[in-house]
């Protein structure tokens, strides 16, 4: 459905620069996720520490996207 974000409360129109920035962040997040998946299979890696790293990085990427999107509301 085209322009479906217009039907979701709290979302706004994004400029092309904002869309491009969000896509760069998402691409980098996917790259980092692949790296962490490869590290996971390395013998001797502390899996708990890696899981924490993954969670914190996911949170950071989410906040970077949110900084651009600036959704309204809670």
TIDREN-50062 format. One record per residue (C-alpha): x, y, z; residue in one letter. Coordinates in Angstrom, 2 decimals, padded with zeros to 5 digits. Each point is the difference from the previous one (the first is absolute). Example, Ala and Ser with C-alpha at 12.3 -4.5 7.8 and 13.67 -1.06 7.14 Angstrom:
<recs>
{x 012.30, y -004.50, z 007.80, residuo a}
{x 001.37, y 003.44, z -000.66, residuo s}
</recs>
This chain:
<recs>
{x 000.00, y 000.00, z 000.00, residuo x}
{x 001.50, y 003.30, z -001.06, residuo x}
{x 000.33, y 002.73, z 002.62, residuo x}
{x -001.16, y -002.32, z 002.76, residuo x}
{x 001.98, y 002.05, z 002.54, residuo x}
{x -002.60, y 002.76, z -000.47, residuo x}
{x -002.56, y -002.31, z 001.59, residuo x}
{x 002.09, y -000.60, z 003.13, residuo x}
{x -000.32, y 002.61, z 002.73, residuo x}
{x 003.20, y 001.78, z 000.95, residuo x}
{x 001.88, y -000.45, z -003.26, residuo x}
{x 001.01, y 002.86, z -002.29, residuo x}
{x 001.22, y 000.47, z -003.53, residuo x}
{x 003.76, y -000.44, z -000.33, residuo x}
{x 002.24, y 001.86, z -002.43, residuo x}
{x 002.09, y -001.98, z -002.46, residuo x}
{x 003.11, y 000.87, z 002.02, residuo x}
{x -001.64, y -001.42, z 003.14, residuo x}
{x -001.05, y -003.16, z -001.83, residuo x}
{x 003.52, y -000.43, z -001.38, residuo x}
{x 001.53, y 000.47, z 003.47, residuo x}
{x -002.37, y -002.53, z 001.53, residuo x}
{x 000.81, y -002.50, z -002.74, residuo x}
{x 003.75, y 000.49, z 000.62, residuo x}
{x -000.52, y -000.66, z 003.71, residuo x}
{x -002.05, y -003.11, z -000.71, residuo x}
{x 002.63, y -001.29, z -002.45, residuo x}
{x 002.76, y 000.53, z 002.56, residuo x}
{x -002.10, y -001.72, z 002.67, residuo x}
{x -000.40, y -003.03, z -002.28, residuo x}
{x 003.76, y -000.03, z -000.62, residuo x}
{x 000.73, y 000.14, z 003.74, residuo x}
{x -002.56, y -002.75, z 000.63, residuo x}
{x 001.75, y -002.26, z -002.50, residuo x}
{x 003.35, y 000.71, z 001.67, residuo x}
{x -001.39, y -000.92, z 003.42, residuo x}
{x -001.50, y -003.19, z -001.42, residuo x}
{x 003.45, y -000.94, z -001.32, residuo x}
{x 001.63, y 000.82, z 003.34, residuo x}
{x -002.57, y -002.18, z 001.78, residuo x}
{x 001.48, y -003.08, z -001.64, residuo x}
{x 003.56, y 000.83, z 001.10, residuo x}
{x 001.26, y -002.49, z 002.59, residuo x}
{x 000.36, y 001.42, z 003.50, residuo x}
{x -002.25, y 003.02, z -000.53, residuo x}
{x -001.97, y 001.02, z 003.07, residuo x}
{x -003.52, y -000.44, z -001.35, residuo x}
{x -001.61, y 002.02, z 002.78, residuo x}
{x 002.27, y 002.98, z -000.65, residuo x}
{x -000.67, y -000.30, z -003.73, residuo x}
{x -003.76, y -000.09, z 000.61, residuo x}
{x 000.25, y 003.17, z 002.09, residuo x}
{x 002.07, y 001.66, z -002.74, residuo x}
{x -002.57, y -000.99, z -002.61, residuo x}
{x -002.89, y 001.34, z 002.08, residuo x}
{x 001.75, y 003.29, z 000.72, residuo x}
{x 000.97, y 000.47, z -003.64, residuo x}
{x -003.56, y -000.74, z -001.11, residuo x}
{x -001.19, y 002.63, z 002.48, residuo x}
{x 002.51, y 002.50, z -001.33, residuo x}
{x -001.03, y -000.54, z -003.61, residuo x}
{x -003.66, y 000.29, z 001.01, residuo x}
{x 000.67, y 003.35, z 001.68, residuo x}
{x 001.95, y 001.23, z -003.02, residuo x}
{x -002.98, y -000.77, z -002.24, residuo x}
{x -002.38, y 001.55, z 002.52, residuo x}
{x 002.15, y 003.15, z 000.07, residuo x}
{x -000.77, y 000.42, z -003.68, residuo x}
{x -003.62, y -001.17, z -000.01, residuo x}
{x -000.96, y 002.05, z 003.06, residuo x}
{x -003.32, y -001.76, z 000.56, residuo x}
{x -002.56, y 001.91, z 002.01, residuo x}
{x -001.34, y -001.24, z 003.30, residuo x}
{x 001.20, y -002.48, z 002.57, residuo x}
</recs>
